[in-house]
């Protein structure tokens, strides 16, 4: 039998445990070209909220009754293709389940970094680290001396953005929630400064930290936090939109301050980033990130939950801010 986490109802806002169920399914036989994967690690992504939303997104929503879409690290246990052999570790779209029968198109890459933990393929050497690296360099275009401001700075993406910006010689400022995560940003991830958006004096602290302007704003939140950032953009600033975690729902469309005047006066530009548009650069990015990890220039933290039973509440817990680092479920 194969235990699976399926989506049972369409959530409004962040999915809660009651939107999922754990079921037993029979193991499926392989067809020609397919691979059987035994999952070892499952990923939990903020983007999952969009994947299961009823509103339009950059990918088709997970169907009611379907296995929850997720990246996973798994071992090949059976293969009807010569390209992948039993015993190999792969990362791909294997879902929240013990076992997956997949097509070759579901595989993102073969894990070759045998000197590093395989779970990193879901975090700093996976979609989070690659998004941080490619979005910052392709859209943010950081140069030495720039001030780079990052929201959700202690998260799996944000923590990597800050460190990569420092490798490029930038001054880094992180925005996060709570004193513990502020300390994590400065002490573990090396931010030059970190600000608590929950603090009563956040607006004043932001103005003081960004007194010389923000050259690159890497935005994972949108909403009220970003509304306070836009007045501090410098001339020719670049704004990277990688997430909108602060918006509880896009139906109805939320009202708020408009950004157009800031972009016009500062001759700034704002561009969205979705990793699926850049898969041709994925492998090279992982190689670069792995080298930085080995050299000690790029640090990471993992928040590991144990067992498939932790899946249903894992996404809600992520949005409650319970995780310290990349949230992963170990099977």
N, C-alpha and C positions, 0 to 999 in steps of 0.2 A: 504493500500500500504506500501511497505517496500523500503526505499531509500537505495541504495547500491553504493559503490565505486568500479568500475571494472577497470581492467587493459586493456587498449585499444591498446597499442603498446609496443614492447620490447625496453627498453631504452639501450643506450650505455653509460656506466658509471652510474652516479646517476640519478634516475628517476626524471623527472620534472612534473609539474602540467599537461602538455599536454599529458602525458602518461596515464592519468586516465580520467574517466568520471563518473558522478553521474547519476544514472538511477533509475527509479521507477519499482519495481517488485511486483507481487502479493504475498500476504502472503500464504505460503504453508500449507496444512493440515498435521497433524502429523500421522506418521505410528507408529505401536507398538514399544515401547522402546525409542521413540524419545522425545526430550524436546524442547519447545519453549522458547527462551531467548530474553529478551528485554535488549539491551546493554545500559550500563551507561557510561562506560569509554573504550576508545580504545587506544591501545598502538602503539607507533611509535618507531621502532628499527633500529639501523644502519644495522643490519643483513638483513633487508628487501631488501637492494640493491642486495644481493646475491640470495634472494628468487625469484626475478623477472628477474635475469640475464639469458642470453642465454647459458652462459658457465656452465659447470658442477659444482654442488654444493653438499652439504651434504643432501639436500632435493630436491624433484622434483620442477621445476620452476612453479610459478603461471601461469596458462594458460591464453592466450589472451581471453578476454571476461568474465573471472571469477572474483568473488569478491576478493578483495585484502586480502591475508592471514594476519591475525593479531591476537594477543592475545587480549582479552577483558574481562572486568568485566561486568556481566549482571545478571539480576534477572529472575528467573524461573517464567513464567506466565502461562505455561500449561505443563503438563507432562503425558506421557503414560508409566511411569515406577515408581515403588514404591521407588526407590532409591533416587529420587530427587523430592521435593515438591514445589508447588508455594510459592513464597516469599523468597526462599533461594537465596543467592548470590553465584555465581560461577565464576571462572576464567577458560578460555579455549580458544580454537581456533574458535572464533565466527566471525571473519572477520570485515572488515570496512563496517558496515551496521547497520541500526537501530535495526533489529530483525534477529535472526538466528534460524533455525530449525536444531538441532544437534543430533548426536549420543552420547552415553555415552563415547565413545572413544575420543571424541573431548574435553572432560572436563579434565582440569588439576587437579583442586582441589576445594573443598568447602571452602569458606572463613569463618573462625571461629574466627578471631581476631576482635571481635565486639567492642573492646575498641580503635581500630585504624582505620584510614580512609580506606575504601575499595579500593581506588585508589592505595594504596601501594602494592596491590597484582600484579600490573603491573610493579613495580619498585623495591624498596628496599626489599620488601617481595615477589618479583616475579622473573622472568627470569634473571633480571639484578643483583639483590642482591644474588641470589642463584649461578649464574655463578661466581660472585666475590668470594663468600665464598668457593665454592667447588673447583674451579680452583686454588685458592691461597693455600688452605690447602692440596689438593690431589696431585698437581703437584709442586707448589712452596715450600711446606713444610717449612714454616717460623719458625724460632726459635728466641728467645730473643737475641737482639743485631745485628741481620741481617740488612742489608740495602736493602730495597725494593723500586725499581724504577717502576713507573707506568706511561704509556702513556695514553692520553685522561683522565687525572687525575680528571678533573672536571665533567666528564660525569657520567651517571647513574651507569655504572659498575666501572669505575676507582675511583670515589669518595668513593664507598663502599670498594674497595680493600685497599685503603690507611688507612681507619679507622679500618678495620679488622686486618691489619698488625700491627697497633699500639696496638690493644688489645693483640696481641701476643708478644708485647714488642720490635717491630722492629722500626728502624729509617726509615722514609718514605720520598721519594722525588717524586714529581709529575711533569709531563710534560704536558703543556697545551698551548692554544693559546690566547695571549693577556693579557694585564695588569689586566683587570677586573677578568678574570678567574684565574690568578695567585693569586690574593688577595682572591678569593673565596676558593681556595685550602688551603691556610694557615689559613685564618681567620674563615672559616665556617667548613671545613672538617679536619682541624688540621694537615695537612702535616707539617713536620719539615722544608721542603724547597720546593719551586715550581719554575719551569723554563719555560720561554716563548720560544717555538721553533721558533717563528716568529722573535725573536730578532736577531740582527746582530752578537751578541757575544754569541749565544747559545752554540756553540761548546766549547768555553772556559768556560762558566758557567757550562756546564755539566761535564767537566773534573774536575773543582774545587769541585763541589758538590759530585762527585763520586771518590774522590782521594783515598779512602780506598777500592774501588771496589764495585761492585753490586752483592749481593748474590742472589737476586730474581728480575728478570725483568718480569713484567706483561705487555705484549705487546698487545695493541689494534689497532695499526696503521701499523706496518711493514714499508717498504719504507726507505726514507732518514733519518728519525728520528732514527729508529732502527739501521741503518748502523753506526751512530755515537755512539750508546750505546754499541755495541758488544765489542769494544776494552777495555771497562771498566769492563767487567765481571770478577768476582773474581774466585779463584780456587773452583771447584765444584759448580759453579753457576747453578741455575735453571731458564730456560726461559719458560714462559707460553705464548702460542700464542692463544689469544682469539678473535682477529680481525685483519683486514688488511685495515682499513679505509683510509690510505694514498695512496693506490694503486687505481688509477682512472679506470683502466681497466686491465683485465688479458688476453686480446687478442689484439695484440700479447703479449706474456709473457714478462714482463719487465726485463731489464738487471739491474745489480747493483753489489755492492761488495758481495763477498761470505763470508758466516759465518763459513764454516767448519773448517778453521784454528783456529779461536777463540775457537770453541767447543773442538777441539783436545788439544790445548795447555793448556786450563783452565780445561780440563776434565769436561766441563759443559754439561748439557743436555737440550734439547729443545723439548717441546711436545705441540701439539695442544689440545684445549679443545672445545668440543661441548656439550652443556647442555643436548641434547637429549640422550646422552650416560649414563646419570647419574640420570634419573628420579626416580630411586628407592631411592635416597637420598634426593629428593626434599622436601618432607614434613618435615623431621627432620631438614633440613637446614632452612626452613621458621620458624620453632619453635625457633631455636637458634637466628636467625636474629630478630625476634619479641621481644625476651627477651632483646636483646641489644638495640633495639629502645626504649623499655619501660624504660630501665635503664639510657638512655641518652648517652650511649657509641657509638651509631650509629645514625648519623644525615642524613637528606636527604633534597633534594629540588625537587620541581615539577614545570615543565613548562607546564601549562595547556592552551590548545586552546579550543575554544568553538564552537561546532556544526560540523556536518558532512561535511559542505562546506569547512572546513579548511583542510580536509584530503589530497586532491591532491597535495598540495604544502608542506605538513608537513615533508616529508622525505627529500626533497631538502633543506628545511630550517634547518633541523638537520645537514646536511653536510655543510651548510653555516656557522654553528656555532652560530645560533641565539638563541638556547635554553639555559636556565640556569637551569640545572637539568634534571630530567627525563621528556621527552616530552610525554604528554598524551592529548587525545582529549575527552572532556566531552560532552556527549549528553544530 
